[in-house]
């Protein structure tokens, strides 16, 4: 066996992910909020970049279209040829023009009131001693997001040296606050508080709350009628009253979760019978080059460290602007293809949504499936039928009798239509829905119907039945 060293030449193909390519992929995948945050970060680290306040296309964008194809570009010579005057060297100052002012969603967002704040305001009008008021505040702050008191009342009384009877009186005061039912210690107490407030706290109604909530949840009205010796019609009326009560009175107020606002990336409008796709320009950051640093580069020595630094920053700035423009064009192309394919949906509604895959759009646009996936990730469309996440239009389904794909959302819309139009005294079973859908040319199993029904939070036929 011979050991040694040899020099060989080998040719191979491989994909090299340059920093610029990685940046372009990231920018394509960003949603509007993420892109704005990323651009703000780049403006901080790159002194060449500035946010362009003008509505028209930045001059930098026009420049990168003509120069992006050149690997080496003499920025200093270019800026000298521009013949800047003294005015263009001044740093930009913000002056809001009332006619062209843009408005952000934050300008129209009202302050949400929390459950605790709402109850504290009402507590101010209740005459209580100092210790009792402190105990009431403690109870209010101890309520969970649904408005329930989960801490034992005895522990609160011991902490503030109040008797159990006085603590019950304080809790009863809070339970009379709006929303009615707040401060209850369990579901049954919450429902009883609301019934008493409505004047429906007769013995029969309270007995149903105590013993038959599970029967109401499962629509087992015959059990209630048999146990209370009443008719099924009377059991139905009692059930209807209880079902209208609010089991979580605190959920109507601002919770601890962050409210997220959707800014559509594209808008689809119907013009003369055709659907036109418009990219939301306000969601695309407009960047320009700093005149101050352009002047500095034009006047600096080409071999100096300053010139080399600014040249690198300029190249990065141009690549960023180019990537943002490419992102906008890719989103436009993808959404245009989606709208073209799903035209029946926009014309006639959810029942006409077709099955659609990433590969179909990728072949139509001439890009890779992963690019399509990144271009629709977390992005929204505003259309005449409402605001939808673009992913909504990419859905699986079944084949119709004529061979065309029928999306699962379309089948759900048909199921919803069947449920809305059925006789509540004889609701359609899953198997009956299968037969109805088969008449419409949709061959689907009972199990799939049950799956779609559960996803739509539609109860089974036995729970939908009314007497």
N, C-alpha and C positions, 0 to 999 in steps of 0.2 A: 504494500500500500504506500503510495507516494503522496507526501504532504508538501504543499508549496503555495505560492501566491501568484495569481495571474491577473492581468488587466484585460477586461473585455468591454466591448461596446454593445449596448442593448437599447433597442427602440421600443417604447411602450406608450400607450395612450391612457391618460387618467385625467380626472376632473380636479382642477385646483380651485379651491374657494378663496378668492382674493378678498381682502377686507372690503373693497368696494362692492363686490358681488353679495357678500354677506349683508352689508348695509341695505342694498337694494331689495333683497329678499325680506328683511325685517320691515322695511318701510311698506312693502306691499301687504304684509300681513297685519300691520297696525290698523286698528279702527280709528275713528276720528279723534277721540280723546287721547289715545296712546300716541298718535302722530303729533298732536299739538304738544304734548309733554316732551316728546323726543326732539322736536324742533326747538323748543325753548331751551332744552339742555345743550343742543348744538350751538345755539346763538350765544350761550354763555361761554363755551369753550373755544369758539372760533370768532375772533374779533372782526373778521371780514364780513360775516353775515349780519344782516339786519332784517327785521320784519318790515315788509313794504306796506305802508298804509293805503296806497292807492288801489283803486279797483282794477285798473288796466293791467295788462300783462307786464311783469317786471322786465326791465331791460336786460337783466342778467339771464332770464330765460331765453330771450331772443339770441343773446350772445352764445349761450351754450349750444344752441341748435347749430350754429355755424362753425363752432370751434371744437365741439366735443369729439369730433372724429380725428382731430390731430393729437398725436401722442405728446408732442412738445410744442408749447405755445409761449411766445415771449410776451408775458403780461405787461412788463414794464414798458416795452416799445409800444404796445397797444394803447396804454393809458396816455403816453406822451402824444400819440397821434390824435387823441381825443380832444386835445387843447382845452383843458378845463379852465374855467374862470374861477375867480375867488369865491363866488357864491356856491359853487358845487362842492367846495371843500368843507362847508359848514356841516356840523353834525345835525341830523334830523331832529326836529322838535315837533311834538304832537300838537296839531290844531284840529279839533273836531269840527267838521263841516256838518251843519244840521241837516242839509239836504242829502248828503251821501253817508250819513252816520249809519254804522251797522249796530244791531242790537243783539246782545247775547241772551241766552235763556235765563242767566242769573238775574237779569234786570226785572224779570217778571215772576220770580219764584217767591211765594209768600212763606212766612215763617210758620212751621208746623207747631201746634200745641200738643204737648205730651199729656198723658193721662194724669200724671202727678201734678203738673201745672194747673190743669183744669180743676182738679179736686182741691188744691190749695187755695185757689181763688174763692171757691164756694165756702171753704172753711172759715174764711175771714168774716163772714156774716153770721157765724154761729157764736152765741155767748157762752164761753167756757172759761173755767179757771185756768191759771197758768199751767199747772201740772197736767190737767186734762187736755189742754190744747197741744202740749208737747206729745202726749200719748197719741192724740189724733193724727198729728203730723207723722209720727213714727209709723202708725198703721198705714197711712197713705203711701209713704215711701217704701213700705214693705210689700205692697201689692205687686204681683207679677204683671207681665205685659198684657195678660188677658183680663186683669182686674180682680184676680182672686187673692185672698189672704192665705198664705201657706204657712205662716208662723203661728204656733198656738197662742191664743189670746191670753191665756194665763201667764205666759212668759212675759208678755208686754206689760200686763198689770203688775207683776212683781217688780219689773224694772222701774216703774213709775209710782209704785206703792199705792195702787188703786185696787179696790175690791173687784171681784169677778162680775158682780152685778153692775157696777159703774162702768166697767169696760164693755159690757154688753150694750149698755145705753149709748156709749160713744160710738161703738161699731154700728149700731142701728142708725145713728145720725149720718154716718158716712154712707151707709147702704141706701139712704134716701137721696143722696146726691145724684146728679146726672153724670154718666149714663146709669139708668136704673138697673140694679143687679150687681153693681160694683161692690166690692168688699165682701162678697160671699166666700164661704170656706169650702164649698164644693158645688157641683153642678145642680144638685137638687135644691139647695138653698138659693142659688142664683135664680132658678126658674120660679121658685115660690115668691121671691121678692117682686119679680116682675108681674106675677099673677095678682098679688095683693095690690100692687099699684094700679092694675087695670080693673080691679073689682071682680076678678074671676076666681077668687080664692075660696070657692065652695069646697065642701068636704070631698066630693067626688073627684074634682079636678086635682086636689092636693094628693089624694090617694093614688091616682094614676102616676103622678110625679114620683111618689115614694116607691111604688111597687112595679111600675110597668114601663119605664123608660126604654128598656131593651126591646119590649114588644112594639113600642112606637117606632123605634129605629128600624125594625125588621118588618114593619107593617102587619104585625100579627094582631089584627084588631079583634079577631074571634076570641083570642085568649082574654083580652080585656073585657069584652062583652060577657063572656061566660063567668069570669071572676067577679064582676061587679053587678051581674044580673041586669044588664042593660042591652039595648039593641045594637047591632053593628053600626047602624047609622049614627046613633048617639056616640059610640066609641070613635067613629070617624070625625065627628064634630069636635070632640075633646082633643083628639090627635092633631087636628088642624090648628087649634088654638096654641097648643104647646109647641108645635113645629115652627110657628111664627116668632117664638121668643128668641132672644139673643143669648146663645150659650157662652159667648166670650165678649162681654160688654166693653172690655178695654181695647179690643183690636181696632176700633175705629179711630183711635188716636195714634199720633206719631210714635213709632217704636224705636228700638235701638239699632235697627238695620239702616244702612245708608240708602237713601233714595237715589236711584240712577236714572238719569234722563237720556233719552235716545235722540241723537241728532242724525237724521237720514243722510247717507252719503250720496244717494242719487234720488232724483224725482222723476216719476213717469207721468206724463200728461198726454191726454188724448187730444189731438189736433187734426181736424178734418178727417176723422175716422181712423187715423193712424196713431200709434203710440210712440211718443218721442221721449228719449232718455236724456235727462239733464244732470250733469254732475254738480253736486252742491259746492259752488265755489267758496262759500264762506267756511266750509269744513276743510279746505285745502290751504295750508299756510302759504302766504306769498312772501318770498324772500328776495332780497336784493343785496348788492355789494356795498360796503361802506365807502362813500366818496373820500373820506379822510384817509383810509388805508390805501385806496387806489392812488391817491396823490403821493403818499409816502413811498409806495413801490415804484412809481414812475420816476421819482427823484433820487432813489437810492442806487448805490453801486450794485451792478448785477452779481458781483462776486461776494458781496457782503452777507453776513449772517441774517441781517434783517430782510434782505431781498429773498434769500432762500426760504426763510420762514414764511414770509407773506405769500410767496409763490405756491408753497405747499398748502397753505390755508385756502388760497384761491382755488386750487385744483379740487380740494375737498368740498368747498362751497358749491362749485359748479356741478360736481358729481351728485351732491345732495339734491340740488334743484332738479337735475335731470332725473333722478330716481323718483322724486315726487311727481314730476310730470308723467313719467312712465307709469307710475301707480294709477294716476287718474285715467290715463288712456286705457290701461288694462281693465280697470273696473268698468269703464264705459263699454268696452267691447264685450265683456262677459255679460253684463246686465242687458245689453241690447240683444244678445243671442237668447238669453233667458226669456225676455219679454216677447220676442218673436215666436219662440216655441210655445209659450204659455198664453198666447193671445186669447184663447177661448176662456181662460180663467178671468182675464180682465174684462172680457165682454159679458160673460154670463154668470160668473161667480165660482165659489169653491168647488161645486159639484163637477166642474169641468177641468180641474187641475189634472195634468198628465204626469205620468212617471217620468223622471228626469235624472240622469246620472252625470257625474263630473266628466266622464269620458265623452259623452255626447257634446257637451259644450266645448270641451277641449278640442275635439275634432272640428267643430264649427269655427272656432276662433283661430285655431292653428297654434295652440300652446299646450304645455304639458298639464296633466291632471292636477299635479301638485300646485301649479301656478293658479289654476282655477280655484282650488281649495283655499289658498292664501288670499286670493282677491275677494272672496265672499266671507271670510272669517270675521265674525263680529260686526258686520256691516248691514245697514238697513236701507230699505227702499220705501219712499213715500209714493203712493199710487192712488188713483181714484177709488180703489177699494180699501184703502187704509194703509197703515204702516206695517211692513212685514220685514222680518229678518230674511236676507236673501237666501239663506239656507232653507227657508220654508218651501221654496220652489223645487228643491232637489229632494225627491221623495220616492220611496219604493211603492209597490202596489201589486195589482194583479192584471191579467190580460182580459180584455173584454171579448165578447163573442165575435167582433169584427177584427180582432187581432191587435187593436191599439192598447197601449198601457193606460190603466186607470189608477191614479194615485190613491194612497191610503187616506189622504185628507178628503178626497172626493167621496170615498166610500163612507167616511165618518159623517160628511155633510148629508149623505142620503139616509144614513141611520138616524141622524138627528131629525130629519124631515119626517121619517116614519114615526118616530116617537112623538113629535109635536102634533101629528095629525091623527094619532090613534085614539080609540075610544078608551077613556081612563077606566071604565068598568071592565074592559076586556083588552088589556095591553098586549102588544105583540111579543111573543116569545122570541128567543134567538133563532130558533128553527123557522119560525114564521118569517122573520126578516131575511133569512137565507133564501126562502122561496120567492119573496118579493124582489130581492136583488137579482135572482136568477132570471126573473121575467124581464129585468132591465138589461140583460146581457152580461151580468157579473156573476161569475162562478166562484163562490167563496164558501168556506166551511163554517160550521156553527161555532167552532172554537175561535176562529178568527173574528167572527162577529162579536163574540163575548169579549175578546181581547180589546177590540176597538171601542166597544161600549164602556169597558172599565177605564180605558184611557180618557174617555170623554166624561167620566164621572156620572154616567147614567146608570141608575139602579136597575136591577133585574125586574122582569115583568111582575113577579110576586110582590116586590116592594113598591112598584108603581101603581098597583091596582087600587082603585077607589070603589067604595061601596055606596 
